Amino acid sequence: MPTQILKELFEEYIKTTAEKSVVENKIVLLCHLTNSVINAIGSAESKAYVTNRMLKHIFDNKPAEEFHFLVDHLHKVVKFPDRIFKNKDGKRGGFCFVKRIKNDEYLCSIEIVEGEGFYIATAFRLRKPQYLNSYELVWSWKGDNPSS
């Protein structure tokens, strides 16, 4: 179902737009986070939302193959991350959710809007394994605690 929601959002609001054009802001529920993930980041929020502006940003800036893969799998990264990192100051989103799918890792930056839920700021395939070396690990599926 989340995959279908993203495909419909893409088809209706993004597919035929010019590069870097402004799109109407639509917000849709992507999924609910698991209790383990909610507890790991210390939030009372459970709903994760995606906007067509975020989708447009990815559509304009990522290769088509990566964009369509994210449309099909973004909910897995958000709902079932393998690891959660604290995002760096100055970057959009408070946390980075990372999940390995097939042979690649995907990162999704998440913003918490108190009283509303989580909003996906951006998502992309990690191309360099060392990208996250300077990020603080908050949580990992290995025993639900950060690895030491």
C-alpha positions in Angstrom: 0.0 0.0 0.0 2.7 2.6 0.8 4.3 1.9 -2.6 1.0 2.6 -4.3 0.6 5.9 -2.4 4.0 7.1 -3.6 3.4 6.0 -7.2 0.0 7.8 -7.2 1.6 11.0 -5.7 4.3 10.8 -8.4 1.9 10.2 -11.3 -0.5 13.0 -10.2 1.8 15.8 -9.1 5.4 15.2 -10.3 5.7 13.0 -13.5 5.0 15.7 -16.0 6.6 18.7 -14.2 9.6 20.6 -15.5 12.9 20.2 -13.7 13.1 22.3 -10.5 9.5 23.5 -10.9 7.4 24.3 -7.9 4.7 21.7 -7.0 1.7 22.0 -4.9 2.4 20.7 -1.4 0.5 17.5 -0.7 1.2 15.4 2.4 0.4 11.7 2.7 0.8 9.1 5.4 3.6 6.7 4.4 3.5 4.3 7.4 3.5 4.0 11.2 6.9 3.4 12.9 7.5 0.4 15.0 7.6 0.7 18.7 11.3 -0.2 18.7 12.1 2.7 16.4 9.9 5.1 18.3 11.5 4.2 21.6 15.0 4.4 20.1 14.5 8.1 19.1 12.5 9.0 22.2 9.4 10.4 20.5 5.7 10.0 21.2 5.0 10.4 17.4 4.4 7.3 15.3 3.2 8.4 11.9 5.7 9.0 9.1 4.6 11.3 6.3 5.9 12.1 2.8 5.3 15.2 0.8 5.2 15.5 -3.0 7.8 18.4 -2.6 10.3 15.9 -1.1 9.4 13.4 -3.9 10.0 16.1 -6.5 13.3 17.0 -4.9 14.5 13.3 -5.2 13.0 13.1 -8.7 15.0 16.1 -9.9 18.3 15.2 -8.2 18.7 11.4 -8.4 19.0 9.0 -11.3 15.7 7.6 -12.5 16.7 4.1 -11.4 17.4 5.3 -7.8 14.2 7.4 -7.7 11.9 4.5 -8.8 13.7 2.1 -6.4 13.0 4.6 -3.5 9.4 4.9 -4.5 9.1 1.1 -4.2 11.1 0.7 -1.0 11.1 4.0 1.0 8.5 2.6 3.5 10.9 -0.2 4.3 13.7 2.2 5.1 11.4 4.2 7.3 9.5 1.5 9.1 12.2 -1.1 9.4 15.6 0.7 9.5 18.7 -1.4 10.3 20.4 1.5 12.0 19.4 5.0 13.2 22.0 7.9 13.4 21.7 11.3 14.8 21.9 13.8 11.9 24.6 16.4 11.9 23.8 20.0 12.9 22.9 22.2 10.0 21.4 19.3 8.0 17.7 18.9 7.5 16.1 16.3 9.7 17.1 15.1 13.2 17.7 11.5 12.4 19.0 9.3 9.5 17.4 5.9 9.1 19.6 3.5 7.1 18.6 0.1 5.6 20.3 -2.4 3.4 18.1 -3.5 0.6 19.6 -6.0 -1.9 23.2 -5.0 -2.2 23.0 -1.3 -1.3 22.3 0.8 1.7 19.7 3.6 1.6 19.5 6.6 3.9 16.4 8.5 4.8 16.6 11.8 6.7 13.6 12.2 9.1 12.3 15.4 10.7 10.2 15.3 13.8 7.3 17.8 13.9 6.0 17.6 17.5 2.3 17.0 17.6 2.2 15.9 13.9 4.7 13.1 13.3 7.7 12.4 11.2 8.4 13.9 7.8 10.8 12.5 5.3 13.3 15.3 4.4 15.2 13.3 1.8 16.3 9.9 0.8 19.2 8.4 -1.3 21.4 5.5 -1.9 24.6 5.6 0.1 27.4 5.4 -2.4 30.4 5.7 -0.1 30.6 3.3 2.9 32.5 5.9 4.9 29.7 8.5 4.6 28.3 7.7 8.1 31.6 7.3 9.9 31.3 10.7 11.6 27.6 10.2 12.5 26.5 9.2 16.0 24.8 5.8 16.0 21.6 6.0 18.1 20.2 2.5 17.6 20.7 -0.7 15.7 18.6 -3.8 15.2 21.4 -5.7 16.8 19.9 -6.1 20.3 18.0 -2.8 19.9 21.1 -0.9 21.2 23.9 1.0 19.6 26.8 -1.2 18.7 30.0 -0.5 20.6 
